[in-house]
Amino acid sequence: MGPAGELRYPSYPESNGTWRFPGIGEFQCYDKYMLSSLRAAANGIGKPEWGHGGPCDSGCYNNWPEDTDFFRRDGGWNSPYGEFFLQWYSDLLLAHGERILASAEGVFRESGVKISGKVAGIHWHYGSRSHPAELTAGYYNTRFRDGYLPIANMFGRHGVVLNFTCIEMKDYEQVPEARCSPENLIKQVILAARKAGVPVAGENALPRFDEGAYRQILFNSRLTFHDDPHEASFEPMCAFTFLRMSQNLFQGDNWQQFVSFVQQMAAGKVINEWEVADKASVLAHETNPIVQEAASALT
């Protein structure tokens, strides 16, 4: 659906060093097709001067929100021009998603295959008013607007599971200056999915093998909310993908902790620590030959 399989614009290209965390990213609207669409949209509302390109004051990949006139607290993102541009930009991403999901639905409709689509966990600068990193990626989500409900509704129209990431993260582990909030972002996405009647699947964003990350995944896999009318009919997470198998998974106590984590995910709850440790120890011992073989294959 997009970079890393996620429904988003390539607004923060990390692999080639162009972008570094926690940069705000850049709008991706300067090829001839995007510019043609933007001109048509601007002309359609009688504002041709808005159709020459993206915001000229939105900064560069590695800027912070307050470095720019567009993303600062009371910046252009909240102006009539900003609302026009951001709506157009996000609508094109949604239209792309509609085409991809409609094609996939047509191919797999009679096969019994369950389709899921990935949405990026852009948690940095989530605590700001403008949510700039989400905006440049195509998610029109701000302090005053829910940008994930339209995405969830689109997934719902095609019977697609919404696959979301950063499930293992806690707010206090992040860079304070970047105003990250993966926990609140996850809650927002799960609530949007419930409103749209869409199941949620999850995955961890970073390879971690510690108990703290496992406990956070367990917590989010059974996330509940007060006064949620959808609570009784929806499990917040229908599946989880663990990223990823590597040599580190089989080193030290990592394997036994992973076995314990899988047991608790299967049970759907946090089990008594002594019970988990006992069962995990037995299973870790029984699977030791397989573990050694896997570790050797990954060296």
N, C-alpha and C positions, 0 to 999 in steps of 0.2 A: 504493500500500500504506500510505501515511502521508505525513507532511510531506516535501516535496521528493521525493516518490515513494519514500521509504525506509520500510522496515518498522521503525517506532518510534512511540512516543508523542510528542506535541508538547511535550516537556519543556524545550526551550530556544528559545522564540520570539524570534528575533533581529530580525525585520523591523520590529516595532513598538517596539523599544527595551526590552522587558520584561527580556530576558536579555542579558548581555554576557559574552564570553569572558574568563576560563575558569570561569564560574559552574557550580555543580553541577546546576542545574536543579531542577525540582519534579515530584513524582509527580502523575500525571493520573488521579485515581481518585475524583472527588467529584461526578460527575453521578449521577442517580438509578439508572441502570442499573448503573454500577460499584459503587455502594454496596449495591445489592440483591444483586449477585453476591458481594461481600465478606462481607455478613452471612450469606448461605447457606453460604459456605465455612467461616466461623468457627463457625457453629452445627453444621456437619457434623463438626467435630472436637471438639465440646464446649467451645469457647472463645468464647462469644458476646461477651465483652468485647473481643475482637480485631476485631470486625466493624463498628465505628462509624466508621471512616475510616482514612486513611493515618497513618503515624507522625507524632506531634505534635512530635517533636524533630528533624525532618529538614531544618530551615532553609528558606531562600528561594532564589529563582532564582540570585542572585549571591553566595551564601555560598561559603566554602571548606570542605573536609571537616572540618577541625579546629574550625570554628565551631559544629559541630552535635554533639549527643550520639549521634545515630543513625549518622553516617558517620565519626566519628573512629576512630582506629586500632583500639580495642577497643570500638566502639560497638554500638548495638542491631542493626545489620545482621547481626551474627554471633550473635544470641540466638535462642532458639526462636521468639519472636514475629517477629523480623526474617526468619528463614528461611521462616516460614509466609507472611508478607505478600509477600516478594519472589518466592516460587514462584508464588503466586496471580497476582500482577501480570504476571509474564513469561508464565505459561501463557495468560492472556487474549490477550496479543499474539500468541503462537504460534497460538492458535485463530483469531484474525482472519486471520493469514497463510494458514492452511490453507484458509479459506473463499475468500479472494481467488484463491489459486493453483488451487484446484479449479475455480472458475468459469472462470478463464482457460484452464485445460487443456481444459475441456469445449468452449469456443468454438473453440480453435485446434488441437484434436487432429489433425484430418485435413488441416490446411492446410500442414503442413511448416514453419510459423513456429517459430523458436526463441525461447522465452520466458526472460527474465531478471528477477530481482528485486533491488532495491537494499537494501543494509545500510549503515547509517551508520558512518563512520569516527570514532568518538568517542574521540579519543586523549588528551584532557586528563584529568588525575588518574589515568591508567592505571597510574602507578607507585605509587599508594596501595594499601592493602590492600582497601578497600571498592569502589574504582572507581565513585564516586558518580554521575558524569555518565552512565555506562553504565546504572546501576541505574535512575535516574529515567526513562531512555529506554525501559526495558523489557528490557534485556539483563542477565540474571542472571549477570554475569561478575564474579568477585572473585579475590583472590589464591589462593583455595582451590577455585574452581569454574570450569569452562569453560562460559561462556554462549553460545558460538557454535556448538558442536557440535549442540545441539538445533535451531538455526536451519538449519544445513547439512543435517541429516537431513530436515527438513521440505522443503527445496528438492529434495533427492534423491528424495523420494517422488513428486514431481510432475515430475521431469525438467527442473528449472529451473536456469539458470546463476545463480551468485551474483555479483552486481555490487558491487564494493567500491571505496571511495574513499580519498583521501589517499595515493595511490601515489607521489606526487612528494616527499613530506615526509621530512626527516631529523630525528632526535631533537635534535641540537645546535642546530637552527634555532628551536626552540620556547622558550617562556617557562620558565626553569628552575624557578621556584617552583610552576608548575602540574603538575610531574611528568609532562609529556607524553611519550608514547613511541609515535609512529605506526609506527616500524619493528618493534617487538615486537608491536604490535597486528596489523599486516599478516601477520606470521609466524604468529600464533595463528589468524587467520581462514583463511589458506591451508592450514594443517595440518588444521583442522577440516573444511574442504571436501574435502580429500583422503581423510580418514577416511570421509566420507560418500559419496565417489565423485561429487562435484559439481564441474563446471568452474567456474573463476573468471574473471570479467572485471573490468577496472579502469578507473578514471578519476581524473584529478587533482582535488583539492578546490578549489584556488585557481588563478586564471589566471596562469601563469608562462611565460616565454619564454627562460629562461636555461639555459645548458648544464648547470649543476648539477642542476636539476630533471629535465631530459631524461635525464641519466645515472642518476639514481635510479629513474626509471620503467623504463629499460632493465634495471637491476639487478633490480628487483622482478618484471619480466615473465618473468624466467628464474631465479627464486629457487630455490635448492637447499638441502637440509638433510642433515646427516650422519645416518646410521642411519635413514633414512626408508624403510620398506618399500614405500611407494607411489611412490617417486621414478621408477622406470622406466616406469610406466604413466600418469603424469599430468604435463601441462604446467601450471604454476601459473596461467597467464593465457591464456585463449583469445581474448580481444578487449580492445581498449582504446579508450575514448572520450576525445578531447582537448577540454578545456574552456578556452577556447572561441574561436570565430572573432570577432575584433574588429579595430578599426583598428590596435591596437598590434601585432598579429601581422604586419602588413605594413610596419612601420616599422623603419628602420635595418637592423641585421643579423638581426633577429628571423626574417624569412622564410627566410633561408639556413640559420640554425640549426634551424628547424623542418623544412626539407627534409632536412637531415642526420639529424635525429631519426627521421623517417619511414623513411628508407633503412635505418637500423640496426634499427628495429623490424621491418621487413619481412625483414631478413636474420636476425633472431633473435640478434644478437650485436653487440658493440661492434667496429666496423671500424677499421682503422688510420686515424689522424687525417688523414694526408696524402691518403689515398684518399677519405675522406669529404669533406674540404674541396674536393677537385678535382671530384668528382661533384656535390656540392651547389652549387658555384659555377656549373657548367654548367646544371644544372636551374633554379637561381634566375634565371639570365639568360634561359633559354628561356621561363620562365613570367612574365617581368616584365610583359608587356602585361596578362595576366589579373590579376596582383597589383595593378597600378595601377587597373584597373577595379573590383576588389573593394574596394580602399581608398577609392575615391571613393564607392562605393555605401554605405559604412558611415559616411561623414562626416555 
